[in-house]
Amino acid sequence: MHKILFLAGLCIALTSAALLFFGIIEPGLAAMIGIVGIGLIAASGMSHIKRL
């Protein structure tokens, strides 16, 4: 389950970055999609960021 969430978040974040890079979508939309992807990575628990 955690690996699926991590991979889904990674794919979403990288796809939004690529679409922004190639000028297909606007920056605001890319930011919203990227935040969703980063949220999935954080929810998976595999982000290796120390929690305070």
N, C-alpha and C positions, 0 to 999 in steps of 0.2 A: 504494500500500500504506500509506504513512504517513498519507495523508488519511483512508483508511478506518478505520485504528486510532484516529486523533484523533476522528473523528466518532462512532465507536462508543463511545469512552470518554466523550465529552461527553454523548451521549444517555443513557448509563447513569448518570452522575453526576447529571445534571439530573432524570432520572426518579426516582432514589432520593430526591433532595431534595424533589421534588413530593409523592411518596407519604408522606414523613415530615411535610411541611407539612399535608397534608390528614388526617393521623392514620390512614392506612390500614395502615402497617407500624410496627413498634416501632423505637426509636432505634438499638438495637444492630444490627439487621438492616440498617437504612439506612446505618449507618456501614460495615458490611462491603461492601455493594454499592457505596457511594461510593468506598471504597478501591480496589476493582477498576476502577472507571471512571477514577480518577485514575492508577492504574498503567498503564492502556491509553494515556492521554494522554502519560504520561512515556515509554512504550515507543515511541510514534510519533515521538519526537524533535522535536515541534513545540511544546514547552511554553515555549520562549524563556527558560528559567531558566538562568542562568550556572552551569556546573558548575565545582566547585573542583578 
